[in-house]
Amino acid sequence: MVYLNKSLSVFIFNLNIFALKNSFIRTKLKKNIMKKIEAIIRRSKFDEVKEALHEIDIDFFTIGVGNEKKAKNVFRGSTDTDNISRLTLSIVVRDVNLQKTVDCLLAKAYTGDVGDGKIFVSTIDESYRIRTGERGDESLYIK
């Protein structure tokens, strides 16, 4: 019984070493990791969010416009509806700037009411600057 436990612990140890090596190799191969943040926020919070993003040196983002229909009041079986004016921010950042950008969005877009918005994060494989042909995370920032 002792031999089985020892073999199992050696196997688990080797498996952990393999996982660490694999993760290290993946990180080295993809040294310029970029993330795309899609944030759907209330239009009324845009100026506050924009200023906060500039304060943390996130200066480039794309803006889209939309509306969300939400139930406002229910009275004797009839429902009045209202539209929440929305903006979609599309931001591509280096992986090291991801958490501070998401934290900024969470703090500044918050009202505490239903319909504050959503944040989606995805991985960007490659990026190119059309003017200079730069690629990777170097193409994200103005020089």
Secondary structure, 3 states (H helix, E strand, C coil): CHHHHHHHHHHHHHHHHHHHHHHHHHHHHCCCCEEEEEEEEEHHHHHHHHHHHHHCCCCCCEEEEEEEEEEEEEECCEEEEEEEEEEEEEEEEEHHHHHHHHHHHHHHCCCCCCCCEEEEEEEECCCECCCCCCEHHHHHCCC
